[in-house]
Amino acid sequence: MTQLDKQYKIKGLSLKNKIVMAPMCQYSVDAKDGIPNDWHFVHYVSRAVGGAGLIIVEMTDVDPDGRITDYDLGLWSDEHVPAYRRIVDEVHRYDAKIGIQIAHAGRKAEDAEPPVAPSAIPVTAESKVPRALTTEEVKQTVKQFQDAAKRAVEAGFDTIEIHGAHGYLIHQFHSPLINKREDRYGEDLSLFGVEVIQAIKEVIPEDMPLLMRISAMEYMDEGYDLNHSVDIAKKYQEAGVDVFHISSGGEGPPGKRKPANHPGYQIRFARTFRQELNVPIIAVGVLEHPKVAEAALGNEDADLIAIGRGMLKDPYWAIHAIEEITGIAVPPKQYERAFPRKK
């Protein structure tokens, strides 16, 4: 039995296959207003045409100063909703589902003056020194995540992914080396993420699964390990996360421990999370060779496979991968003449 091409259902989200387009920043909002434009429309709709089961829109920020750069997407205003709804509606025409990753870059917001963070600790010695958020500002940021989730629902998204990885704000709060606060958000490193999750669960439909991306380990010297991230994730799961999307690193320059770059290098993290939490897992990380992706599913290391750079190189990766694994291509009817079915 092949796996990539099989349907998958979690709560009210039904996918035609187990292939996810990973969120990847495009840095293409020329007007700097956070509103997706024609580039984003074509970028996401083309992957729906290309056969992906679930498309996750790139890191979309809950505050103007929460963007990595001023060219990133935003969801801090009701004015953003119509442009997202246009993308969602067109993606749905091609039998694909679409989610959106909401986030705040924290100390990694390059164009913020200054950026904010749990503590006044810069990413590198050359980076801007962030301003530590007050306790009240942390609570306000939780509300910003909630408001962004409301807008995502209004725009028609099928699911929401919270970005708790790659050194952005939620990751910063649950990292012992980055969060040196003395208030309750420092006493409990999971608290900010937990409150964000709980606030979002209050405003999304009951049958909408909530996804969360998390870095399984840090690569900076003395950064946290897999045991720490699993413990944090258990608290996030209890707060309401339905699916975890497992990545690693991103918090700062690597130290002695370096990230790998071989195919499937993060699969072992996905496997551990799946075993420890008994929850659906999305695996990501150099999985664009179809047989590697198929093996991760067949070995029950993950439930879904996210493809990033592979889909940047090939918008039709899903069609091509399923054809390689099953011997049968299922393209849009307009392209069928280029994909003769095997008898």
C-alpha positions in Angstrom: 0.0 0.0 0.0 1.3 3.4 -1.0 0.9 6.3 1.4 1.6 9.7 -0.3 -1.6 9.5 -2.3 -3.9 8.4 0.5 -6.6 10.6 1.9 -6.1 11.9 5.5 -8.6 13.3 8.0 -8.1 15.1 11.3 -11.2 16.6 12.9 -13.1 18.5 10.3 -10.1 18.7 7.8 -10.2 16.1 5.0 -7.2 16.0 2.7 -7.1 14.3 -0.7 -3.5 13.2 0.0 -0.8 13.4 2.6 1.3 16.1 0.9 1.6 19.5 2.6 3.2 22.6 1.0 5.4 23.9 3.8 5.1 27.6 4.7 8.0 29.6 3.0 8.4 33.4 3.2 8.2 35.1 -0.1 9.3 38.6 1.0 7.1 40.0 -1.8 4.7 42.5 -0.3 6.0 45.5 -2.3 3.6 47.9 -0.7 4.8 47.0 2.8 1.2 46.8 4.0 1.1 43.1 4.7 -1.6 42.4 2.1 -1.0 39.5 -0.3 -0.7 40.5 -4.0 -0.8 38.8 -7.3 2.5 37.1 -6.7 1.1 35.3 -3.6 -2.1 34.5 -5.5 -0.2 32.7 -8.3 2.3 31.1 -5.9 -0.3 29.4 -3.8 -2.9 28.6 -6.4 -0.3 27.0 -8.7 0.5 24.5 -5.9 -3.2 23.7 -5.6 -3.2 23.0 -9.3 0.0 21.0 -8.8 -1.8 18.5 -6.5 -0.9 19.4 -2.9 -3.4 18.2 -0.4 -2.8 21.0 2.1 -1.1 24.4 1.4 0.2 26.4 4.4 0.5 30.1 3.7 3.9 31.5 4.8 4.6 33.2 8.1 1.9 35.8 8.5 2.4 38.3 11.3 0.1 39.5 13.9 1.7 42.9 14.3 3.5 45.3 11.8 6.6 45.2 14.0 6.4 41.4 14.2 7.4 40.9 10.6 10.9 39.6 9.7 10.9 42.3 7.1 8.5 45.0 6.0 7.9 42.8 2.8 6.2 40.1 4.8 2.5 39.2 5.0 0.3 40.4 7.8 -3.0 39.7 9.4 -3.2 42.5 12.0 -6.1 44.3 10.2 -9.5 43.5 8.8 -8.3 45.2 5.6 -6.2 42.1 5.0 -9.0 39.6 4.9 -10.4 40.1 1.3 -7.0 39.4 -0.4 -6.6 36.2 1.6 -10.2 35.1 0.8 -9.5 35.5 -2.9 -6.6 33.0 -2.5 -8.5 30.6 -0.4 -11.5 30.5 -2.7 -9.3 29.8 -5.7 -7.3 27.1 -3.9 -10.5 25.4 -3.0 -11.5 25.2 -6.7 -8.7 22.6 -7.2 -9.8 20.3 -4.4 -6.9 21.5 -2.1 -7.2 22.7 1.5 -5.3 25.7 2.8 -4.1 26.9 6.2 -2.1 29.9 7.3 0.8 30.2 9.6 0.5 33.1 12.1 3.4 34.4 14.0 5.4 37.2 15.5 9.2 37.4 14.8 10.1 38.9 18.1 13.8 39.7 18.3 14.2 38.5 14.6 12.1 41.4 13.3 14.8 43.0 11.2 13.0 46.2 10.3 11.4 46.9 13.7 12.9 49.9 15.7 13.5 48.2 18.1 12.3 44.6 17.9 10.8 43.1 21.0 11.5 39.9 22.8 11.0 38.1 26.1 14.4 39.5 27.3 16.8 42.1 25.9 19.0 39.5 24.3 20.0 40.0 20.6 20.3 37.2 18.1 24.0 38.0 17.5 26.4 40.7 18.7 25.7 42.5 15.4 21.9 42.3 15.7 19.6 45.0 17.1 19.2 44.7 20.9 15.5 43.9 21.4 13.3 45.6 24.0 11.9 43.2 26.6 8.1 43.1 26.5 6.3 44.2 29.7 3.9 41.7 31.2 1.0 43.7 30.0 2.4 43.8 26.5 2.8 40.0 26.5 -1.0 39.7 27.2 -1.7 42.2 24.4 0.4 40.0 22.0 -1.7 37.0 23.0 -4.8 39.0 22.0 -3.1 39.9 18.7 -2.7 36.2 17.9 -6.4 35.7 18.8 -7.5 38.5 16.5 -5.4 37.2 13.6 -7.0 33.8 14.1 -10.5 35.4 13.9 -9.5 37.0 10.6 -8.1 33.7 9.3 -11.5 32.1 10.0 -13.3 34.9 8.3 -11.1 34.6 5.2 -12.1 30.9 5.0 -8.9 29.1 5.9 -9.3 25.4 6.6 -6.8 25.3 9.4 -4.3 27.6 11.3 -0.7 26.9 12.2 1.0 28.7 15.1 4.6 29.3 14.4 6.5 28.2 17.6 9.8 27.4 15.8 12.8 28.9 14.1 13.6 31.4 16.8 10.5 33.5 16.5 8.6 34.9 19.5 6.9 31.8 20.8 10.1 29.8 20.5 12.0 32.7 22.2 9.6 32.4 25.2 10.1 28.6 25.6 13.9 28.8 25.1 15.8 28.8 28.5 18.7 30.7 26.9 16.6 33.5 25.4 13.9 33.9 28.0 15.4 35.3 31.2 12.2 37.0 32.5 11.4 37.2 36.2 7.7 37.4 35.8 5.3 34.4 35.4 6.3 34.2 31.7 9.8 33.4 32.8 8.8 31.1 35.6 6.8 28.9 33.2 8.5 28.9 29.8 5.5 27.4 28.1 3.0 29.9 29.4 3.0 32.4 26.5 2.6 29.6 24.0 -0.1 28.0 26.1 -2.1 31.3 26.3 -1.8 31.9 22.6 -3.1 28.4 21.9 -6.0 28.8 24.4 -6.9 32.2 23.0 -7.0 30.9 19.4 -9.1 27.8 20.4 -11.7 30.2 21.7 -12.3 31.7 18.3 -11.9 28.9 15.8 -14.5 26.3 14.9 -14.6 23.3 17.1 -13.8 21.0 14.3 -10.9 23.0 12.9 -7.6 21.4 13.8 -5.0 23.6 15.2 -1.4 23.0 14.0 1.8 24.2 15.6 5.3 24.2 14.2 8.1 23.7 16.8 11.9 23.4 16.7 12.7 20.0 18.2 16.2 21.2 19.2 18.4 24.3 19.2 21.8 24.4 17.6 23.3 27.3 19.5 25.8 26.2 22.2 23.9 25.0 25.3 20.6 25.2 23.4 17.7 23.0 24.4 17.5 19.4 23.4 14.8 17.0 22.3 13.7 16.3 25.9 12.9 19.9 26.5 10.9 20.5 23.3 8.9 17.3 23.9 8.1 18.5 27.5 7.0 21.9 26.2 5.0 20.3 23.4 3.1 18.2 25.9 1.9 21.4 27.5 0.9 22.8 24.1 -0.9 19.6 23.3 -2.9 19.9 26.6 -3.7 23.5 25.7 -5.3 22.4 22.4 -2.8 21.7 19.7 -4.0 18.9 17.4 -1.1 18.4 15.0 2.6 19.2 15.5 4.9 20.2 12.5 8.4 19.2 13.5 11.4 21.3 12.4 14.6 22.3 14.3 16.9 25.2 15.0 16.6 28.8 13.7 17.1 30.5 17.1 20.6 31.8 16.2 24.0 30.9 14.7 24.8 27.2 15.3 27.5 26.4 17.8 29.3 23.0 18.1 26.1 21.2 17.2 25.2 21.8 13.5 22.1 21.0 11.6 22.4 18.3 9.0 21.2 18.7 5.4 20.8 15.1 4.2 17.5 13.8 3.0 15.1 13.1 5.9 17.5 14.6 8.6 14.6 15.7 10.8 12.6 12.4 10.6 14.1 11.2 13.9 12.6 14.2 15.6 9.2 13.6 14.0 9.3 10.0 15.1 10.1 10.9 18.7 7.2 13.4 18.9 4.8 10.9 17.4 5.8 8.3 19.9 5.9 10.6 22.9 2.7 12.6 22.3 0.6 10.1 20.3 -0.6 12.9 18.1 -0.6 13.5 14.3 2.8 14.8 13.1 3.9 16.6 10.0 7.5 15.9 9.0 9.7 18.4 7.1 13.3 18.7 6.0 14.8 17.6 2.6 12.0 15.2 1.9 11.6 16.1 -1.8 12.7 12.7 -3.1 9.4 10.9 -3.3 10.8 7.6 -2.0 12.2 9.3 1.1 8.8 11.0 1.7 7.0 7.7 1.1 9.3 5.8 3.5 8.7 8.3 6.3 5.0 7.7 6.0 5.3 3.9 5.5 7.6 3.6 8.5 4.9 5.5 10.6 7.4 8.2 11.5 4.9 10.9 10.5 1.3 11.3 9.3 1.9 14.0 6.8 4.9 15.2 4.7 5.7 18.8 4.2 7.7 19.9 1.1 9.4 23.3 1.0 12.2 23.9 -1.4 11.0 20.9 -3.5 7.8 22.8 -4.2 9.7 26.0 -5.0 11.6 24.1 -7.6 8.5 22.3 -8.9 5.0 23.6 -8.4 3.7 20.2 -9.5 5.8 18.2 -7.1 2.7 16.4 -5.7 1.5 15.2 -9.1 5.0 14.0 -10.0 5.7 12.3 -6.7 2.5 10.4 -6.7 3.1 9.3 -10.2 6.6 8.0 -9.3 5.3 6.2 -6.2 2.1 4.7 -7.7 2.7 4.7 -11.4 -0.4 6.7 -11.9 -0.6 10.5 -12.5 -3.7 12.5 -11.4 -3.3 15.9 -13.0 -5.9 18.5 -13.6 -8.1 17.6 -16.6 -6.5 20.4 -18.6 -3.1 18.7 -18.3 -4.2 15.1 -18.8 -2.8 14.8 -22.3 0.7 15.3 -20.9 0.2 12.4 -18.4 -1.0 9.3 -20.2 -2.4 6.8 -17.8 -0.7 3.4 -17.6 -2.9 0.4 -18.3 
